[in-house]
Amino acid sequence: MAMEILGENAQRAAKCEVKFNGETGYEIQDGPYKHVVDFRAYTCTCRSWQLKGIPCAHAITAMHYKNYEVEPYVDHWYRKDTYLKAYSRFIQPLTSMNLWPTSTLPAIEPPIITAMPGRPKKKGQRLLMNQRRSLRRVQG
């Protein structure tokens, strides 16, 4: 999944222009928009890199400009070793609910329904509208 997104971003990166903006910052022109990429903070002003953990097209454009490898900048959650580490232990199933540990806390109850402030809506309003429609059909 992450490699598919990375591939799509790499294709979009081909359409972007690079403008140098400091030692680790780059200004990327993506159509009418400009985005700033900072390699030290792993950020881009489009915020896609921060949200997904996968370099966006703007970051990939700057990486290609600097001849950096893209994969080290992908968040560690998407790497194979993290996946294998997460699923390295087995979860032993319990055969029935009788084996579940009992809780000393009180049981969870549904919330108490309270009347909202203001005048309540008329319940027969929809029925009245349907009657008016049927009278119009008969008359018209």
PyRosetta script that sets phi, psi and omega in degrees:
from pyrosetta import init, pose_from_sequence

init()
pose = pose_from_sequence("MAMEILGENAQRAAKCEVKFNGETGYEIQDGPYKHVVDFRAYTCTCRSWQLKGIPCAHAITAMHYKNYEVEPYVDHWYRKDTYLKAYSRFIQPLTSMNLWPTSTLPAIEPPIITAMPGRPKKKGQRLLMNQRRSLRRVQG")
pose.set_psi(1, -48.4)
pose.set_omega(1, -178.9)
pose.set_phi(2, -65.8)
pose.set_psi(2, -35.7)
pose.set_omega(2, -179.3)
pose.set_phi(3, -70.3)
pose.set_psi(3, -31.7)
pose.set_omega(3, 176.5)
pose.set_phi(4, -66.0)
pose.set_psi(4, -45.4)
pose.set_omega(4, 178.4)
pose.set_phi(5, -63.6)
pose.set_psi(5, -40.9)
pose.set_omega(5, 178.8)
pose.set_phi(6, -62.8)
pose.set_psi(6, -40.1)
pose.set_omega(6, 177.3)
pose.set_phi(7, -64.7)
pose.set_psi(7, -42.3)
pose.set_omega(7, 177.7)
pose.set_phi(8, -63.8)
pose.set_psi(8, -41.4)
pose.set_omega(8, 178.7)
pose.set_phi(9, -65.8)
pose.set_psi(9, -34.7)
pose.set_omega(9, 178.5)
pose.set_phi(10, -66.5)
pose.set_psi(10, -36.7)
pose.set_omega(10, 176.8)
pose.set_phi(11, -66.7)
pose.set_psi(11, -41.0)
pose.set_omega(11, 177.4)
pose.set_phi(12, -67.6)
pose.set_psi(12, -28.3)
pose.set_omega(12, -178.2)
pose.set_phi(13, -66.2)
pose.set_psi(13, -25.0)
pose.set_omega(13, -179.3)
pose.set_phi(14, -66.1)
pose.set_psi(14, -20.2)
pose.set_omega(14, -177.6)
pose.set_phi(15, -95.0)
pose.set_psi(15, 1.2)
pose.set_omega(15, -176.2)
pose.set_phi(16, -100.2)
pose.set_psi(16, 153.2)
pose.set_omega(16, 176.7)
pose.set_phi(17, -109.9)
pose.set_psi(17, 146.6)
pose.set_omega(17, -178.3)
pose.set_phi(18, -106.6)
pose.set_psi(18, 135.8)
pose.set_omega(18, 171.8)
pose.set_phi(19, -130.9)
pose.set_psi(19, 126.6)
pose.set_omega(19, -178.2)
pose.set_phi(20, -66.6)
pose.set_psi(20, 138.9)
pose.set_omega(20, -177.9)
pose.set_phi(21, -144.4)
pose.set_psi(21, 64.3)
pose.set_omega(21, -179.1)
pose.set_phi(22, 100.8)
pose.set_psi(22, -176.3)
pose.set_omega(22, -174.8)
pose.set_phi(23, -69.6)
pose.set_psi(23, -43.3)
pose.set_omega(23, -179.7)
pose.set_phi(24, -116.3)
pose.set_psi(24, -0.4)
pose.set_omega(24, -178.8)
pose.set_phi(25, -104.4)
pose.set_psi(25, 145.7)
pose.set_omega(25, 178.6)
pose.set_phi(26, -135.9)
pose.set_psi(26, 139.7)
pose.set_omega(26, 175.6)
pose.set_phi(27, -99.0)
pose.set_psi(27, 122.8)
pose.set_omega(27, -176.0)
pose.set_phi(28, -111.4)
pose.set_psi(28, 125.6)
pose.set_omega(28, 177.4)
pose.set_phi(29, -93.8)
pose.set_psi(29, 115.8)
pose.set_omega(29, 179.8)
pose.set_phi(30, -120.3)
pose.set_psi(30, 87.9)
pose.set_omega(30, -174.9)
pose.set_phi(31, 66.6)
pose.set_psi(31, -128.3)
pose.set_omega(31, 179.8)
pose.set_phi(32, -81.6)
pose.set_psi(32, -5.7)
pose.set_omega(32, -174.6)
pose.set_phi(33, -102.1)
pose.set_psi(33, 149.3)
pose.set_omega(33, 174.6)
pose.set_phi(34, -119.0)
pose.set_psi(34, 135.1)
pose.set_omega(34, 178.4)
pose.set_phi(35, -128.9)
pose.set_psi(35, 146.4)
pose.set_omega(35, 179.7)
pose.set_phi(36, -109.3)
pose.set_psi(36, 127.5)
pose.set_omega(36, 179.9)
pose.set_phi(37, -108.9)
pose.set_psi(37, 132.4)
pose.set_omega(37, 177.3)
pose.set_phi(38, -122.4)
pose.set_psi(38, 116.3)
pose.set_omega(38, -177.1)
pose.set_phi(39, -74.6)
pose.set_psi(39, -30.1)
pose.set_omega(39, -179.2)
pose.set_phi(40, -66.4)
pose.set_psi(40, -41.1)
pose.set_omega(40, -177.2)
pose.set_phi(41, -94.6)
pose.set_psi(41, -2.2)
pose.set_omega(41, -177.2)
pose.set_phi(42, 54.9)
pose.set_psi(42, 50.6)
pose.set_omega(42, -176.2)
pose.set_phi(43, -131.4)
pose.set_psi(43, 156.1)
pose.set_omega(43, 171.8)
pose.set_phi(44, -140.6)
pose.set_psi(44, 147.4)
pose.set_omega(44, -177.3)
pose.set_phi(45, -70.8)
pose.set_psi(45, -11.8)
pose.set_omega(45, 173.5)
pose.set_phi(46, -77.2)
pose.set_psi(46, -14.0)
pose.set_omega(46, 176.1)
pose.set_phi(47, 68.9)
pose.set_psi(47, 2.4)
pose.set_omega(47, 179.5)
pose.set_phi(48, -66.6)
pose.set_psi(48, -40.0)
pose.set_omega(48, -179.4)
pose.set_phi(49, -62.9)
pose.set_psi(49, -41.8)
pose.set_omega(49, 179.8)
pose.set_phi(50, -69.4)
pose.set_psi(50, -37.8)
pose.set_omega(50, -176.1)
pose.set_phi(51, -74.2)
pose.set_psi(51, -41.7)
pose.set_omega(51, -175.3)
pose.set_phi(52, -95.8)
pose.set_psi(52, -27.0)
pose.set_omega(52, -175.3)
pose.set_phi(53, 83.2)
pose.set_psi(53, 7.3)
pose.set_omega(53, 178.7)
pose.set_phi(54, -116.1)
pose.set_psi(54, 130.1)
pose.set_omega(54, -178.7)
pose.set_phi(55, -56.5)
pose.set_psi(55, 134.1)
pose.set_omega(55, 179.2)
pose.set_phi(56, -78.7)
pose.set_psi(56, 176.7)
pose.set_omega(56, -178.6)
pose.set_phi(57, -61.5)
pose.set_psi(57, -33.8)
pose.set_omega(57, -178.5)
pose.set_phi(58, -69.3)
pose.set_psi(58, -42.1)
pose.set_omega(58, 178.5)
pose.set_phi(59, -66.7)
pose.set_psi(59, -39.4)
pose.set_omega(59, 179.5)
pose.set_phi(60, -65.2)
pose.set_psi(60, -37.3)
pose.set_omega(60, 177.3)
pose.set_phi(61, -60.6)
pose.set_psi(61, -45.8)
pose.set_omega(61, 179.3)
pose.set_phi(62, -66.4)
pose.set_psi(62, -36.4)
pose.set_omega(62, 179.0)
pose.set_phi(63, -66.2)
pose.set_psi(63, -40.9)
pose.set_omega(63, 178.0)
pose.set_phi(64, -65.6)
pose.set_psi(64, -36.6)
pose.set_omega(64, 178.6)
pose.set_phi(65, -63.6)
pose.set_psi(65, -38.4)
pose.set_omega(65, -179.7)
pose.set_phi(66, -89.8)
pose.set_psi(66, -0.2)
pose.set_omega(66, -176.6)
pose.set_phi(67, 60.2)
pose.set_psi(67, 38.7)
pose.set_omega(67, 175.5)
pose.set_phi(68, -90.2)
pose.set_psi(68, 152.4)
pose.set_omega(68, 171.8)
pose.set_phi(69, -76.7)
pose.set_psi(69, 140.7)
pose.set_omega(69, -176.3)
pose.set_phi(70, -83.3)
pose.set_psi(70, -38.5)
pose.set_omega(70, -172.6)
pose.set_phi(71, -60.5)
pose.set_psi(71, -34.4)
pose.set_omega(71, 176.7)
pose.set_phi(72, -64.2)
pose.set_psi(72, -19.7)
pose.set_omega(72, -179.8)
pose.set_phi(73, -88.3)
pose.set_psi(73, -3.9)
pose.set_omega(73, 175.0)
pose.set_phi(74, -77.2)
pose.set_psi(74, 137.9)
pose.set_omega(74, -178.1)
pose.set_phi(75, -58.0)
pose.set_psi(75, 148.1)
pose.set_omega(75, -174.6)
pose.set_phi(76, -66.0)
pose.set_psi(76, -17.5)
pose.set_omega(76, 179.8)
pose.set_phi(77, -64.7)
pose.set_psi(77, -23.1)
pose.set_omega(77, -177.3)
pose.set_phi(78, -93.9)
pose.set_psi(78, 1.0)
pose.set_omega(78, -176.2)
pose.set_phi(79, -86.1)
pose.set_psi(79, 155.0)
pose.set_omega(79, -176.0)
pose.set_phi(80, -65.2)
pose.set_psi(80, -40.5)
pose.set_omega(80, -178.0)
pose.set_phi(81, -64.9)
pose.set_psi(81, -33.7)
pose.set_omega(81, 176.4)
pose.set_phi(82, -68.5)
pose.set_psi(82, -40.2)
pose.set_omega(82, 177.4)
pose.set_phi(83, -62.3)
pose.set_psi(83, -46.9)
pose.set_omega(83, -179.7)
pose.set_phi(84, -65.8)
pose.set_psi(84, -35.3)
pose.set_omega(84, 178.6)
pose.set_phi(85, -67.4)
pose.set_psi(85, -38.4)
pose.set_omega(85, -179.6)
pose.set_phi(86, -66.0)
pose.set_psi(86, -35.3)
pose.set_omega(86, -176.7)
pose.set_phi(87, -107.1)
pose.set_psi(87, 23.6)
pose.set_omega(87, -178.3)
pose.set_phi(88, -76.4)
pose.set_psi(88, -26.3)
pose.set_omega(88, -178.8)
pose.set_phi(89, -102.9)
pose.set_psi(89, 150.2)
pose.set_omega(89, 179.5)
pose.set_phi(90, -92.7)
pose.set_psi(90, 143.6)
pose.set_omega(90, 174.6)
pose.set_phi(91, -99.8)
pose.set_psi(91, 119.6)
pose.set_omega(91, -177.8)
pose.set_phi(92, -82.3)
pose.set_psi(92, 124.0)
pose.set_omega(92, -179.3)
pose.set_phi(93, -75.1)
pose.set_psi(93, 151.9)
pose.set_omega(93, 173.5)
pose.set_phi(94, -97.1)
pose.set_psi(94, 140.1)
pose.set_omega(94, -173.5)
pose.set_phi(95, -74.4)
pose.set_psi(95, -32.6)
pose.set_omega(95, 180.0)
pose.set_phi(96, -151.8)
pose.set_psi(96, 170.3)
pose.set_omega(96, 180.0)
pose.set_phi(97, -68.7)
pose.set_psi(97, -19.0)
pose.set_omega(97, 178.9)
pose.set_phi(98, -64.8)
pose.set_psi(98, -24.3)
pose.set_omega(98, -179.3)
pose.set_phi(99, -87.2)
pose.set_psi(99, -6.0)
pose.set_omega(99, 178.5)
pose.set_phi(100, -68.1)
pose.set_psi(100, 143.6)
pose.set_omega(100, 178.1)
pose.set_phi(101, -69.2)
pose.set_psi(101, 140.7)
pose.set_omega(101, -179.9)
pose.set_phi(102, -84.0)
pose.set_psi(102, 147.1)
pose.set_omega(102, -178.3)
pose.set_phi(103, -101.6)
pose.set_psi(103, 144.4)
pose.set_omega(103, 176.8)
pose.set_phi(104, -90.4)
pose.set_psi(104, -4.7)
pose.set_omega(104, 179.4)
pose.set_phi(105, -78.2)
pose.set_psi(105, 154.5)
pose.set_omega(105, 178.9)
pose.set_phi(106, -66.1)
pose.set_psi(106, 155.2)
pose.set_omega(106, -179.3)
pose.set_phi(107, -66.0)
pose.set_psi(107, 149.1)
pose.set_omega(107, 179.9)
pose.set_phi(108, -81.5)
pose.set_psi(108, 125.3)
pose.set_omega(108, -179.6)
pose.set_phi(109, -109.5)
pose.set_psi(109, 154.5)
pose.set_omega(109, 176.2)
pose.set_phi(110, -68.2)
pose.set_psi(110, 155.7)
pose.set_omega(110, -179.1)
pose.set_phi(111, -67.5)
pose.set_psi(111, 153.8)
pose.set_omega(111, 179.0)
pose.set_phi(112, -76.0)
pose.set_psi(112, 131.4)
pose.set_omega(112, -179.2)
pose.set_phi(113, -84.1)
pose.set_psi(113, 122.3)
pose.set_omega(113, 178.9)
pose.set_phi(114, -114.3)
pose.set_psi(114, 150.0)
pose.set_omega(114, 179.3)
pose.set_phi(115, -72.3)
pose.set_psi(115, 136.3)
pose.set_omega(115, 179.4)
pose.set_phi(116, -79.8)
pose.set_psi(116, 151.9)
pose.set_omega(116, 179.6)
pose.set_phi(117, -69.0)
pose.set_psi(117, 151.2)
pose.set_omega(117, 179.5)
pose.set_phi(118, 107.8)
pose.set_psi(118, 170.1)
pose.set_omega(118, -178.8)
pose.set_phi(119, -73.7)
pose.set_psi(119, 134.0)
pose.set_omega(119, 178.7)
pose.set_phi(120, -70.0)
pose.set_psi(120, 151.1)
pose.set_omega(120, 179.7)
pose.set_phi(121, -71.4)
pose.set_psi(121, 151.8)
pose.set_omega(121, 178.4)
pose.set_phi(122, -74.9)
pose.set_psi(122, 132.6)
pose.set_omega(122, -177.1)
pose.set_phi(123, -78.0)
pose.set_psi(123, -29.7)
pose.set_omega(123, -174.9)
pose.set_phi(124, -91.3)
pose.set_psi(124, 8.6)
pose.set_omega(124, -176.0)
pose.set_phi(125, -64.2)
pose.set_psi(125, -41.0)
pose.set_omega(125, 179.9)
pose.set_phi(126, -67.1)
pose.set_psi(126, -40.2)
pose.set_omega(126, 178.3)
pose.set_phi(127, -62.4)
pose.set_psi(127, -42.0)
pose.set_omega(127, 178.9)
pose.set_phi(128, -62.3)
pose.set_psi(128, -41.1)
pose.set_omega(128, 179.3)
pose.set_phi(129, -65.3)
pose.set_psi(129, -40.6)
pose.set_omega(129, 178.2)
pose.set_phi(130, -64.4)
pose.set_psi(130, -37.2)
pose.set_omega(130, 177.8)
pose.set_phi(131, -65.7)
pose.set_psi(131, -41.4)
pose.set_omega(131, 178.4)
pose.set_phi(132, -62.4)
pose.set_psi(132, -40.9)
pose.set_omega(132, 178.7)
pose.set_phi(133, -62.5)
pose.set_psi(133, -44.5)
pose.set_omega(133, -178.6)
pose.set_phi(134, -66.5)
pose.set_psi(134, -34.8)
pose.set_omega(134, 176.4)
pose.set_phi(135, -65.8)
pose.set_psi(135, -39.3)
pose.set_omega(135, 178.5)
pose.set_phi(136, -63.3)
pose.set_psi(136, -39.1)
pose.set_omega(136, 179.2)
pose.set_phi(137, -65.1)
pose.set_psi(137, -40.6)
pose.set_omega(137, -179.3)
pose.set_phi(138, -68.9)
pose.set_psi(138, -40.5)
pose.set_omega(138, -178.1)
pose.set_phi(139, -76.0)
pose.set_psi(139, -36.1)
pose.set_omega(139, -170.3)
pose.set_phi(140, -100.5)
pose.dump_pdb("model.pdb")
